[in-house]
Amino acid sequence: MDKLNQYRQYIKDILEYHCRLDPKIAGMETYTAFDTVQDHYQVVSVGWDDGQRLYGCLIHVDIKDEKIWIQYDGTEYSIAQELIDLGVSPQSIVVAYQAPYARKFTEFAIG
């Protein structure tokens, strides 16, 4: 399997796992959204609670320029660390929610 397809599969597996972990709350739905053409991947929760609309993105990951861009990570255990645990090089991961100037101080790619 080529590198990009492997990245796609890793991301899907991780996001599906986190989607299953999300607590089942009446009136709420948590699901994965995979755009495999433009390489955007999310775990999203939507619903209603006592007349209030609730919406939240737990995880948002993109693949750009052959790197995995973590746009948002609302998990307790880092998505970046999960990818590293699967064998992805830190230099293939961009922690995009960090300011660009600060990325050079991490083990991850700067963009």
Secondary structure, DSSP 4 states (H G I P E B T S, - for coil): --HHHHHHHHHHHHHHHHHHHS---TTEEEEEEEETTTTEEEEEEEEEETTEEEEEEEEEEEEETTEEEEEEE-SSS-HHHHHHHTT--GGGEEETTS-TTTGGGSSSB--
